[in-house]
Amino acid sequence: QVQLVESGGGLVQAGGSLTLSCVASGRTFSIAGMGWFRQAPGKEREFVAFIKWSTGSTYYADSVKGRFTISRDNAKNTVYLQTSSLKPEDTAVYYCAGSQTYYSRNNYPTGLREYDYWGQGTQVTVSS
């Protein structure tokens, strides 16, 4: 099993930035890639970003492209989500997720069912 713990959420004004962290523990060698999702009140959980653990290749949802950056530190088993130019509509609980599946080039998991492990989430609130 793999355990994922997110941190770094908080309250920020529109236009501001936050860096979220997700630390993985346990059978981390089984992880092929890590993703970030978010869920706003009354809405479905949606894909935000993904990074392949071995190559560092990344993929983003259109809504965050150019504003968010996903990165990883293999030595620390940690994945980060740097957010900037935050908008009120970015307000949500942000979850990190781990996938055991290796995807070929230009293929990235964006669906909930493509992930095997989930963290408990961290709240990000953007005030206008």
C-alpha positions in Angstrom: 0.0 0.0 0.0 0.9 3.6 -0.5 0.0 6.5 1.8 -0.3 10.0 0.5 -0.4 13.1 2.7 -1.1 16.6 1.2 -0.2 19.9 2.8 0.2 23.5 1.9 -3.4 24.6 1.4 -4.8 27.8 2.9 -6.6 31.0 2.3 -5.1 33.3 -0.4 -6.3 36.4 -2.2 -7.1 36.3 -5.9 -3.8 36.7 -7.9 -1.8 35.0 -5.2 0.0 31.7 -5.1 0.4 28.6 -3.0 2.6 25.6 -3.2 0.9 22.3 -2.3 3.0 19.2 -1.3 2.2 15.5 -1.3 4.4 13.1 0.4 4.2 9.4 -0.5 5.2 6.6 1.9 4.9 2.8 1.9 5.4 0.9 -1.4 6.4 4.0 -3.3 8.3 1.9 -5.8 4.9 0.9 -7.2 4.1 4.4 -8.3 4.4 5.2 -12.0 3.0 8.7 -11.8 1.3 11.2 -9.6 -1.6 13.5 -10.2 -3.5 16.4 -8.6 -7.2 16.6 -8.7 -9.6 19.1 -7.1 -13.2 19.2 -6.0 -15.2 22.3 -5.5 -18.4 22.3 -3.4 -21.2 20.7 -5.3 -19.0 19.7 -8.2 -17.3 16.5 -9.3 -13.7 15.9 -8.6 -11.7 17.0 -11.7 -8.2 16.5 -13.0 -5.6 19.2 -12.6 -2.2 17.9 -13.4 -0.1 14.8 -13.8 3.6 13.9 -13.7 5.3 10.7 -14.7 7.6 9.6 -11.9 10.5 8.4 -14.0 10.7 11.0 -16.8 9.1 14.0 -15.2 6.8 14.4 -18.2 3.8 16.6 -17.3 0.3 17.2 -18.4 -2.2 19.8 -17.4 -5.9 20.6 -17.5 -6.6 23.5 -19.8 -8.1 25.5 -16.9 -4.7 25.6 -15.1 -2.2 25.5 -17.9 0.3 28.3 -17.6 -0.7 29.0 -14.0 0.1 25.8 -12.2 3.3 23.7 -12.3 3.6 20.1 -11.1 7.0 18.8 -10.1 8.5 16.0 -8.1 11.4 15.2 -5.9 12.1 11.5 -6.2 14.5 11.4 -3.3 11.9 12.8 -1.0 9.0 10.9 -2.6 7.2 14.2 -2.9 5.2 15.8 -5.6 4.4 19.5 -5.6 1.8 21.7 -7.2 2.9 25.3 -7.5 -0.1 27.5 -8.1 -0.1 31.1 -9.2 -2.5 33.8 -10.5 -5.1 32.1 -8.4 -8.8 32.8 -9.1 -11.8 32.4 -6.9 -12.9 29.5 -9.1 -9.7 27.6 -8.1 -11.3 27.2 -4.6 -11.5 23.5 -3.9 -10.2 20.7 -1.9 -7.0 19.5 -3.7 -6.1 15.8 -3.7 -3.0 14.1 -4.8 -3.3 10.6 -6.3 -0.9 7.9 -7.3 -1.1 5.6 -10.3 0.6 2.2 -10.7 0.1 2.2 -14.5 2.9 3.1 -16.8 1.6 5.2 -19.7 3.2 5.5 -23.1 4.4 8.8 -24.5 1.7 11.4 -24.8 -0.7 9.3 -22.8 -1.7 10.6 -19.4 -4.3 9.5 -16.9 -7.0 12.0 -16.2 -9.8 9.9 -14.9 -10.4 9.1 -11.3 -10.5 5.3 -11.9 -7.0 5.5 -13.4 -5.5 6.1 -10.0 -4.8 3.6 -7.2 -4.0 5.7 -4.2 -5.5 9.0 -2.9 -4.7 11.4 -0.2 -7.2 13.0 2.1 -7.0 16.5 0.5 -6.0 20.0 1.4 -8.3 23.0 1.2 -7.4 25.9 -1.0 -9.7 29.0 -0.7 -9.2 32.0 -3.0 -10.9 35.2 -2.0 -11.9 37.8 -4.5 
